[in-house]
């Protein structure tokens, strides 16, 4: 989920042509491959860079496939074209997943032929993506719209080499992009100051993890070594200080699926990873608004039939769960034991600067970005911590909690609404975060801010000699390598009108309501 503007992890990736690669999705190990500087791809006598005369050859490991996120550029899709375009975007996701799987299962061929990855994986992927982009363009024009300039250039993807200790894009470790007024944790100094001594990619071979696609030892940090970094805006004179808590359980009903009704309606396995659901019990790719309104709910307050869902957390201890041989599960690199949250707190809070207005029914909000590892931090909103240490938040690391402390995932959703739309073409621009002072953008209205907190009782992984043993990791697209920065959460408002008005009244009056 989550499509955002392009930010490349490294300029090295754009300077290089990947000659061969292998990442064993189902069994562990990454094969070292040859990567040639493109400026020296051909020698003076016309021989390719693999000849004995080539002096600039170097060996790199290929980590993943990085493709431009087309959906982020489609902020103005005609209403009549949205369902078709969403389906085509889901096809692009499937193409990346299939290309990554091919990359992971052709290591022998890649090792023998330095052109194999480019010729057999990257070029076919580019061709297939180009065909989908053309279909998107035609559909938009048929409905009276216009595709963005340069969209055809987004067909080409990059095979990303693993460069020493692989860092997240654009300085994620310092959490500097997380400082908005809405986003839990403020200036989150997480990654760089906490886990550098935990072992790097240069020690742990490949991408680590039970399925060979993460996480690594370098993806974890000792929470006790993180400095307090949570900052909250000061309330103004007109702040709305109340809260409304809804209790919807921890998915005791075992409602799971790999769909995403917001991003990929009508597409089975549109998420390519498994979701936990609480609240509404009729959420799948084919649910209509009427289905949601008439569904059962796990929430104690029956006036709340909203759907709250997030990617599951798994313990990679060598065990297999019910979806080991299913799409979105083991077949796509999401392996291990599915962990149920011990607690799932759902609370709506006010604005530091004003009263809030009611959310419109069926408002859809995604917070965080499931593709943040390759997309960059523009829409990333991941927060990891431990009980007893929640004044310290991590963005690009999983926490290593001390004895007696439990893992915490927290989400602070966008709290400003454009006053008109329940969704937008890129599923982003109809809502926004408040600024650091708590003010909404111009022409946006403050709405109750959804805050969620998930607590897990999971044994702390051990790290020895640069290797992480029995790690936990969030489910995700296989090419995202189970990076913690990709955590995200989803919400569709299905409060009835009376209950939503109660939410607003409680918040604006400064009451604490359930």
Buried (B, 14 or more C-beta within 10 A) or exposed (E): BBBBEBBBBBEBBEEBBBBBBBBBBBEBEBBBBBBBBEEEBBBEEEEEBBEEEBEEBEEBBBBBBBBBBBBBBBEBBBEEBBEBBBBBBBBBBBBBBBBBBBBBBBBEBBBEBBBBBBEBBBEBBBEBBBEBBBBBBEBBEEBEBEBBEEBEEBBBBBBBBBBEBBBBBBBBBBBBBBBBBBBBBBBBBBBBBBBBEBBBBEBBBBBBBBBBBBBBBBBBBBBBBBEEBBBEBEBEEEBBBBBBBBBBBBBEEEBBBBBBBBBBBBBBBBBBBBBBBBBBBBBBBEBEEEBBBEBEBBBEBEBBBBBBBBBBBBBBBEEEBEBEEBBBBBBBBBBBBBBBBEEBBBBBBBBBBBBBBBBBBBBBBBBBBBBBBBBBBBBBBBBBBBBBBBEBBBBBBBBBBEEEBBBBBBBBBBBBBBEEBBBBBBBBEBBBBBBBEBBBEEEBBBBBBBBBBBBBEBEBBEBEEBBBEBBBBBBBBBBBBBBBBBBBBBBBBBBBEEBBEBBBBBBBEEEEBE
